[in-house]
Amino acid sequence: MNPFESQLAYPFGDTLPQPGTVHEVAPGLLWLRMGLPFALDHINLWLVRDEFVTDTGVRKGWTVIDCGITSDATRAAWESIFSDCLQGLPICRVIVTHCHPDHVGLAHWLCERWQAPLCMTTGEYGFARMMSAALPGVDGTAMLPHFQQHGLIDPAMLEKLRGRRSYYPTLVPAVPTAYRRMQDGQVLRIGGHGWRVITGFGHSPEHASLYCEELNVLVSGDMVLPRISTNVSVFAVEPEANPVKLYLDSLEKFRGLPEDTLVLPSHGKPFRGLHTRIAQLIDHHEARLAEVLAACSTPRSAADIVPIMFRRPLDAHQLTFALGEALAHLHKLWQDGALRRVTGSDGVIRFSVA
Ligand SMILES: [Zn+2]
């Protein structure tokens, strides 16, 4: 356990539900984990025992929050859940926190199989549709010139990235063609309790976290994670984005919740210590910003910054996140006026102290 983690409390200890099993974390609220084929090897999903008013009366069933990627293994894990853990009741609603493949990947299959509606914010739903369809600008092809412009010139790595062009559509081959909109501040009735939507930015277009005051539970999605810091990246489709600022501003929205809130994150273990974690995350980004600013005493591209911020070997998947993250920190400093941006005669964008 790293020193930051030891400042948090893990009420379920080392409990980790195995794929295809569940662990109850609050009355009627179940935690399940699905595998991921990345360095980040799992995602947490949530099931809430629920009641739904339909045209023919009240129907008992489950609301699921997030879905896992599209893969045979995830489908098989879901099948075990369906047969062993749902008490014979159907899934009646699919809520997705944001558009990343581990969250929305199997929404199309769950919604189709159970004839259940999909609930997402408009920003996340729109991006999921665009990326699943591999539209120009958000597909894997757009990533290469974007990264080249930011100094990624290693031919072997470019070749690896070329091989990842269909990354998103492979994990999210389809997205339901209709959805129900979730909006900031909206209160959803889930399992007999009110859950308030808290939107967050910087990690994804319009991320939805859900807070239940009665249960004192926050489904934080990827906005607040206990062990790793949430990825904030600049992508080709929004080349001047300032996601570090958006993310830090969004964290402020969670400060109003109680410190003893049970936080249910998408990765890692449920924990208490929300304010402590927010302070750690702010410190983390401030330290990163200071490090990047110091490095820019001479002009640096985002690719130059990667080995300064990430002192370990990175595979192609990790490199895309790392480059995006390096650029995100450069952009915060640039848009704050601390750095200036110059495009060199080689076409590479570099940043240096203003
Ligand atoms: Zn995410």
Residues whose N, C-alpha, C, O or C-beta is under 5 A from the ligand:
A	BS01	ZN	H100 D222
